[in-house]
């Protein structure tokens, strides 16, 4: 029995528009999106709640390098009780389930973002969404 035959198959990979938070949110309606972000030291201590844009401490000039790949899996424009009603993108990190919210974190976003998105999330040259077969 070949275990590979039971694996998930990728039907299509779509590049998500750069410099557009709206394109990212649109893509998240149908599939998770692999993205690059700028991660400051403070993210290592994240445990719960909202990781704020100010914690990224980046300017929207695009001069800050992206230093971490993560998976954006969803978003909430209305926020929730743990974010004080502030909107966020739900991110799956690769640091294991003992970190953050069982391996995830809530990255603050603004409803109208003309910049590079939270932690320069829209700058990545490899923002891709996969459609599964």
C-alpha positions as CSV (number, residue, x, y, z in Angstrom):
1,X,0.0,0.0,0.0
2,X,1.5,3.3,-1.1
3,X,0.8,6.0,1.5
4,X,1.4,8.7,-1.2
5,X,-1.9,7.7,-3.0
6,X,-3.8,8.9,0.1
7,X,-2.0,12.2,0.3
8,X,-3.7,15.6,-0.5
9,X,-3.1,16.7,-4.1
10,X,-2.6,20.3,-5.2
11,X,-4.8,21.1,-8.1
12,X,-3.6,24.7,-8.8
13,X,-1.4,27.3,-7.3
14,X,-2.3,31.0,-7.6
15,X,0.0,34.0,-7.0
16,X,-1.8,36.5,-4.7
17,X,-1.4,40.1,-5.8
18,X,1.5,42.0,-4.2
19,X,1.0,45.3,-2.3
20,X,-2.7,44.5,-1.7
21,X,-4.2,43.5,1.6
22,X,-7.5,43.2,-0.2
23,X,-6.1,40.6,-2.6
24,X,-4.8,38.6,0.4
25,X,-8.2,38.7,2.1
26,X,-10.0,37.8,-1.1
27,X,-7.7,34.8,-1.5
28,X,-8.2,33.7,2.1
29,X,-11.9,33.3,1.4
30,X,-11.1,30.1,-0.6
31,X,-7.7,28.8,0.6
32,X,-4.8,29.4,3.0
33,X,-2.0,31.6,1.6
34,X,1.7,31.2,2.1
35,X,3.2,34.6,2.9
36,X,6.4,36.2,4.0
37,X,6.4,38.6,7.0
38,X,8.8,40.7,9.0
39,X,9.1,39.1,12.5
40,X,10.4,41.2,15.3
41,X,11.9,39.7,18.5
42,X,8.7,40.4,20.4
43,X,6.8,37.7,18.4
44,X,8.8,35.0,20.2
45,X,7.1,35.9,23.5
46,X,3.5,35.9,22.0
47,X,1.1,33.8,24.0
48,X,-2.4,35.1,23.2
49,X,-4.5,38.0,22.1
50,X,-3.6,40.4,19.3
51,X,-0.1,40.9,18.0
52,X,-0.3,44.5,17.1
53,X,1.0,46.3,14.0
54,X,3.0,48.6,16.3
55,X,4.8,45.5,17.7
56,X,6.2,44.9,14.2
57,X,7.8,48.3,14.3
58,X,8.1,48.6,10.5
59,X,7.5,51.5,8.2
60,X,5.4,51.1,5.0
61,X,8.4,52.0,2.9
62,X,9.2,48.4,2.2
63,X,12.8,48.8,3.4
64,X,12.4,46.2,6.1
65,X,13.3,42.7,4.9
66,X,11.0,39.8,5.3
67,X,12.5,37.3,7.5
68,X,9.9,34.5,8.1
69,X,7.5,32.4,6.1
70,X,4.1,31.6,7.6
71,X,0.6,30.5,6.5
72,X,-2.3,32.9,6.6
73,X,-5.4,30.8,7.2
74,X,-8.2,33.2,7.8
75,X,-9.3,36.6,9.0
76,X,-11.9,38.3,11.2
77,X,-12.9,41.9,10.2
78,X,-15.0,42.3,13.4
79,X,-12.3,41.0,15.8
80,X,-13.3,39.0,18.9
81,X,-13.3,39.3,22.7
82,X,-9.5,38.5,22.8
83,X,-8.7,41.4,20.4
84,X,-11.1,44.0,21.8
85,X,-13.1,43.9,18.5
86,X,-10.0,44.8,16.5
87,X,-9.7,43.0,13.1
88,X,-6.9,40.4,12.5
89,X,-5.4,37.9,10.2
90,X,-5.1,34.4,11.7
91,X,-1.6,33.1,11.0
92,X,-0.3,29.5,11.4
93,X,3.4,29.6,12.5
94,X,6.0,26.9,12.2
95,X,7.2,27.0,15.8
96,X,5.1,24.1,17.2
97,X,1.9,23.9,19.1
98,X,3.4,24.9,22.4
99,X,4.0,28.4,21.0
100,X,1.2,31.0,20.9
101,X,-2.3,29.9,20.3
102,X,-1.4,26.2,19.7
103,X,0.9,27.3,16.9
104,X,-1.2,30.2,15.6
105,X,-1.3,34.0,16.3
106,X,-3.7,36.8,15.5
107,X,-2.0,39.6,13.5
108,X,-3.7,43.0,13.7
109,X,-4.8,44.6,10.5
110,X,-6.6,47.8,9.7
111,X,-9.8,47.7,7.8
112,X,-8.4,50.2,5.3
113,X,-4.7,49.6,4.8
114,X,-3.0,51.5,2.0
115,X,0.5,50.4,3.1
116,X,2.2,47.0,3.0
117,X,-0.2,45.3,5.4
118,X,0.6,44.2,8.9
119,X,4.3,43.3,9.3
120,X,4.8,43.9,5.5
121,X,2.7,40.8,4.8
122,X,1.8,42.0,1.2
123,X,5.4,42.6,0.2
124,X,6.4,38.9,-0.2
125,X,7.5,37.7,-3.6
126,X,6.0,34.3,-2.8
127,X,2.5,34.9,-1.6
128,X,0.7,31.8,-3.0
129,X,-2.7,30.1,-2.5
130,X,-3.2,26.5,-3.3
131,X,-6.4,24.9,-4.5
132,X,-6.6,21.2,-3.5
133,X,-7.8,18.5,-5.8
